[in-house]
């Protein structure tokens, strides 16, 4: 005997298609990659915190790591500023981090790692609407 055919028409987060109630669906259930495990867009602050973890995971020379952390923290502080929610200051801090990574690319930061960091920062800048 054959089993009855079952069609599941429920929206499924993580299937790669944007279903009703989803802001995004990148085909996985991983938080911090731009689209959360609940298929909602990650906030810029979540993306920045994830970027800090990426920097730490590279085990860069202490001075370079500290310099990048300071720039990323400045962006987080600008976004968390209750008085202004200063996206312009956050964008400037993020551009400074791109400049710092680019300056060390192929030197103190492997080129592939630098490209990954720059792409992550650019994604955050797009989310913020940086010019």
Backbone torsions as a table, in degrees:
resi	resn	phi	psi	omega
1	UNK	NA	145.5	178.6
2	UNK	-92.3	148.3	178.2
3	UNK	-81.4	148.2	179.2
4	UNK	-63.3	142.9	178.7
5	UNK	-73.4	130.9	-179.4
6	UNK	-116.8	125.3	176.1
7	UNK	-109.7	119.6	178.5
8	UNK	-98.7	106.9	-177.0
9	UNK	-100.3	14.2	179.0
10	UNK	-75.2	138.4	175.0
11	UNK	-61.1	140.5	-177.5
12	UNK	-127.4	114.5	175.8
13	UNK	-66.7	132.6	179.0
14	UNK	100.4	5.8	-178.7
15	UNK	-92.8	-0.5	177.7
16	UNK	89.2	-7.1	178.0
17	UNK	-117.2	141.4	-179.0
18	UNK	-82.5	113.9	179.9
19	UNK	-99.4	165.2	177.1
20	UNK	-53.4	135.2	-179.5
21	UNK	90.1	-6.7	179.1
22	UNK	-103.9	138.2	174.0
23	UNK	-86.8	-25.3	-176.7
24	UNK	-159.2	165.4	172.2
25	UNK	-158.9	102.6	-176.1
26	UNK	-94.9	13.3	175.1
27	UNK	83.8	8.7	177.1
28	UNK	-144.9	174.6	-179.9
29	UNK	-117.5	44.1	-177.4
30	UNK	-105.6	125.8	175.8
31	UNK	-78.2	154.5	173.3
32	UNK	85.5	5.2	180.0
33	UNK	-108.2	16.5	179.3
34	UNK	108.8	-32.6	179.1
35	UNK	-130.5	121.0	-172.5
36	UNK	-72.7	172.9	178.0
37	UNK	-67.5	-11.5	176.3
38	UNK	-106.3	14.5	178.0
39	UNK	60.8	38.4	171.5
40	UNK	-115.2	147.3	179.8
41	UNK	-63.5	132.4	175.7
42	UNK	-67.0	143.5	177.2
43	UNK	-72.8	156.1	176.0
44	UNK	-55.7	-35.6	179.1
45	UNK	-63.6	-41.6	176.7
46	UNK	-62.0	-43.2	179.6
47	UNK	-64.4	-38.1	178.2
48	UNK	-66.7	-41.3	178.0
49	UNK	-63.9	-37.5	175.9
50	UNK	-65.2	-37.9	177.8
51	UNK	-62.1	-40.8	176.9
52	UNK	-59.1	-42.0	178.5
53	UNK	-64.0	-36.7	176.8
54	UNK	-63.3	-43.0	179.3
55	UNK	-62.7	-46.5	-179.6
56	UNK	-61.5	-37.8	-178.1
57	UNK	-66.4	-21.6	-179.4
58	UNK	-77.6	-12.2	-179.3
59	UNK	50.6	52.0	-179.3
60	UNK	-74.4	165.5	174.6
61	UNK	-55.2	139.5	-171.8
62	UNK	-50.3	-46.5	-177.8
63	UNK	-63.3	-39.3	179.4
64	UNK	-69.5	-45.0	178.4
65	UNK	-58.9	-45.8	179.6
66	UNK	-61.8	-42.1	-179.7
67	UNK	-61.4	-44.2	179.4
68	UNK	-67.7	-41.6	179.3
69	UNK	-60.3	-41.3	179.9
70	UNK	-62.1	-43.0	-179.1
71	UNK	-67.1	-42.2	179.5
72	UNK	-67.7	-42.1	177.0
73	UNK	-61.3	-36.8	177.9
74	UNK	-62.7	-38.4	177.9
75	UNK	-66.0	-42.9	178.5
76	UNK	-62.3	-45.0	-179.9
77	UNK	-62.0	-39.1	178.9
78	UNK	-63.7	-39.5	179.1
79	UNK	-71.6	-32.2	-178.3
80	UNK	-84.2	-7.0	-179.3
81	UNK	-62.2	110.8	-176.8
82	UNK	-65.5	-23.1	-177.1
83	UNK	-78.6	-34.0	-171.7
84	UNK	-131.6	-22.1	-170.8
85	UNK	47.5	59.6	-166.6
86	UNK	-76.1	83.7	179.8
87	UNK	-64.8	-31.6	179.9
88	UNK	-63.4	-44.8	178.2
89	UNK	-64.4	-38.7	177.8
90	UNK	-63.4	-43.7	178.7
91	UNK	-61.6	-42.3	178.6
92	UNK	-63.2	-42.1	179.3
93	UNK	-64.9	-39.3	179.5
94	UNK	-67.6	-40.0	176.8
95	UNK	-63.1	-37.9	177.2
96	UNK	-62.9	-36.1	178.6
97	UNK	-69.9	-36.9	175.4
98	UNK	-61.6	-45.0	179.9
99	UNK	-60.5	-41.1	-179.8
100	UNK	-66.6	-42.9	178.8
101	UNK	-65.1	-45.3	-179.1
102	UNK	-60.9	-37.3	179.8
103	UNK	-65.8	-28.5	-178.0
104	UNK	-100.2	-3.8	-178.3
105	UNK	-60.7	127.2	-178.9
106	UNK	80.3	-3.2	179.8
107	UNK	-113.5	-88.3	178.5
108	UNK	-89.6	-14.5	176.3
109	UNK	-122.9	125.5	178.4
110	UNK	-55.7	142.5	-174.9
111	UNK	-56.6	-42.2	179.8
112	UNK	-63.8	-41.9	178.0
113	UNK	-65.1	-40.8	178.6
114	UNK	-62.1	-43.8	179.7
115	UNK	-62.8	-38.6	178.4
116	UNK	-64.8	-44.3	179.0
117	UNK	-64.6	-44.1	-179.8
118	UNK	-62.4	-42.2	178.7
119	UNK	-62.5	-39.5	178.8
120	UNK	-64.8	-42.1	179.1
121	UNK	-66.2	-41.9	179.3
122	UNK	-62.3	-36.7	177.2
123	UNK	-62.7	-41.5	178.5
124	UNK	-66.0	-40.4	179.6
125	UNK	-63.7	-37.7	175.5
126	UNK	-63.4	-43.7	179.7
127	UNK	-61.3	-32.8	179.2
128	UNK	-83.1	-14.7	-177.3
129	UNK	79.7	27.6	177.8
130	UNK	-64.6	142.5	-179.3
131	UNK	-76.4	NA	NA
